[in-house]
């Protein structure tokens, strides 16, 4: 029985499809953060508190595994391929990795402010504004980042990685979630 990473359409036998499925979850939880960001300078209702807590937990616990899947498992194997179609994908990897690091720092800030909001029930205006700004920046980063990975990197990887490489990536992904 395959290891579950939330609801998904792909199994570990299709690691690039599974990574794309993770993007759908990132978009969903980012949408939750965007919604809560519009309410955060007021006392949050229970449903907004639940949404905020779930999104913060996802980005704190699951999203780093997704980043590791890409940076430790997928990207290094792509860099080893000697194929003309890989060049454009490889050219996109360094900026994607830099975006991962920028997103990590924004997530840390959103988590800190979000946890403060959960503890206090809301945030003062200056902190609420900073929360909104960080969430807006995350949304901007993720929109293009996900597009490039879903439209350029993952299709090339899906086509050109060997079955052995895909199996190794799948095993590594599963072990991160064990």
For each residue, the residues with C-beta under 8 A, 3 or more apart:
1:
2: 11 12 13 174
3: 12 174 177 178
4: 8
5: 8 18 21 22 62 177
6: 25 62
7:
8: 4 5 11 18 21
9: 17 21
10: 13 14 17 18 20 21
11: 2 8 14 18
12: 2 3 15 18 170 171 173 174
13: 2 10 166 167 170
14: 10 11 17 18 158 166
15: 12 18 19 69 73 74 166 169 170 173
16: 19 20 74 154 155 157 158 161 166
17: 9 10 14 20 21 154 158
18: 5 8 10 11 12 14 15 21 22 170 173
19: 15 16 22 23 66 69 70 74 149 154
20: 10 16 17 23 24 149 150 154
21: 5 8 9 10 17 18 24 25
22: 5 18 19 25 26 62 66 69
23: 19 20 26 27 146 149 150
24: 20 21 27 28
25: 6 21 22 28 29 58 62
26: 22 23 29 30 63 66 142 146
27: 23 24 30 31 142 146
28: 24 25 31 32
29: 25 26 32 33 54 55 58 59
30: 26 27 33 34 55 135 138 139 142
31: 27 28 34 35
32: 28 29 35 36 51 52 54 55
33: 29 30 36 37 52 55 110 114 135 138
34: 30 31 37 38 135 136 139
35: 31 32 38 39 48 51
36: 32 33 39 40 44 48 51 52 55 114
37: 33 34 40 128 131 132 135 136
38: 34 35 132
39: 35 36 42 44 45 48
40: 36 37 44 52 117 122 123 128 131 132
41: 122 123 124 125 128
42: 39 122
43: 121 122
44: 36 39 40 48 49 52 117 118 121 122
45: 39 48 49
46: 49 50
47: 50 51
48: 35 36 39 44 45 51 52
49: 44 45 46 52 53 118
50: 46 47 53 54
51: 32 35 36 47 48 54 55
52: 32 33 36 40 44 48 49 55 56 114 117 118
53: 49 50 56 57 118
54: 29 32 50 51 57 58
55: 29 30 32 33 36 51 52 58 59 114
56: 52 53 59 60 110 111 114 115 118
57: 53 54 60 61
58: 25 29 54 55 61 62 63
59: 29 55 56 62 63 107 110 111
60: 56 57 63 64 107 111
61: 57 58 64 65
62: 5 6 22 25 58 59 65 66
63: 26 58 59 60 66 67 107
64: 60 61 67 68 104
65: 61 62 68 69 173 176 177
66: 19 22 26 62 63 69 70
67: 63 64 70 71 100 104
68: 64 65 71 72 73 176
69: 15 19 22 65 66 72 73 74 169 172 173 176
70: 19 66 67 73 74 75 96 100 149
71: 67 68 74 75 76 97 100
72: 68 69 75 76 172
73: 15 68 69 70 76 77 168 169 172 173
74: 15 16 19 69 70 71 77 78 153 157 169
75: 70 71 72 78 79 93 96 97
76: 71 72 73 79 80
77: 73 74 80 81 157 161 165 168 169
78: 74 75 81 86 89 90 93 153 156 157 161
79: 75 76 90 93
80: 76 77
81: 77 78 86 160 161
82: 86
83: 86 160
84: 87
85: 88 89 156 159 160
86: 78 81 82 83 89 90 156 160
87: 84 90 91
88: 85 91 92 152 156
89: 78 85 86 92 93 152 153 156 157
90: 78 79 86 87 93
91: 87 88 94
92: 88 89 95 96 148 152 153
93: 75 78 79 89 90 96 97 153
94: 91 97 98
95: 92 98 99
96: 70 75 92 93 99 100 145 148 149 153
97: 71 75 93 94 100 101
98: 94 95 101 102
99: 95 96 102 103 141 145
100: 67 70 71 96 97 103 104
101: 97 98 104 105
102: 98 99 105 106 141
103: 99 100 106 107 138 141 142 145
104: 64 67 100 101 107 108
105: 101 102 108 109
106: 102 103 109 110 134 137 138 141
107: 59 60 63 103 104 110 111 138
108: 104 105 111 112
109: 105 106 112 113 130 134
110: 33 56 59 106 107 113 114 131 134 135 138
111: 56 59 60 107 108 114 115
112: 108 109 115 116
113: 109 110 116 117 123 127 130 131 134
114: 33 36 52 55 56 110 111 117 118 131
115: 56 111 112 118 119
116: 112 113 119 120 123 127
117: 40 44 52 113 114 120 121 122 123 131
118: 44 49 52 53 56 114 115 121
119: 115 116
120: 116 117 123
121: 43 44 117 118
122: 40 41 42 43 44 117 128
123: 40 41 113 116 117 120 127 128 131
124: 41 127 128
125: 41 128 129
126: 129 130
127: 113 116 123 124 130 131
128: 37 40 41 122 123 124 125 131 132
129: 125 126 132 133
130: 109 113 126 127 133 134
131: 37 40 110 113 114 117 123 127 128 134 135
132: 37 38 40 128 129 135 136
133: 129 130 136 137
134: 106 109 110 113 130 131 137 138
135: 30 33 34 37 110 131 132 138 139
136: 34 37 132 133 139 140
137: 106 133 134 140 141
138: 30 33 103 106 107 110 134 135 141 142
139: 30 34 135 136 142 143
140: 136 137 143 144
141: 99 102 103 106 137 138 144 145
142: 26 27 30 103 138 139 145 146
143: 139 140 146 147
144: 140 141 147 148
145: 96 99 103 141 142 148 149
146: 23 26 27 142 143 149 150
147: 143 144 150 151
148: 92 96 144 145 151 152 153
149: 19 20 23 70 96 145 146 152 153 154
150: 20 23 146 147 153 154
151: 147 148 154 155
152: 88 89 92 148 149 155 156
153: 74 78 89 92 93 96 148 149 150 156 157
154: 16 17 19 20 149 150 151 157 158
155: 16 151 152 158 159
156: 78 85 86 88 89 152 153 159 160
157: 16 74 77 78 89 153 154 160 161
158: 14 16 17 154 155 161
159: 85 155 156
160: 81 83 85 86 156 157
161: 16 77 78 81 157 158 165 166 169
162: 165 166
163: 166 167
164: 167 168
165: 77 161 162 168 169
166: 13 14 15 16 161 162 163 169 170
167: 13 163 164 170 171
168: 73 77 164 165 171 172
169: 15 69 73 74 77 161 165 166 172 173
170: 12 13 15 18 166 167 173 174
171: 12 167 168 174 175
172: 69 72 73 168 169 175 176
173: 12 15 18 65 69 73 169 170 176 177
174: 2 3 12 170 171 177 178
175: 171 172 178
176: 65 68 69 172 173
177: 3 5 65 173 174
178: 3 174 175
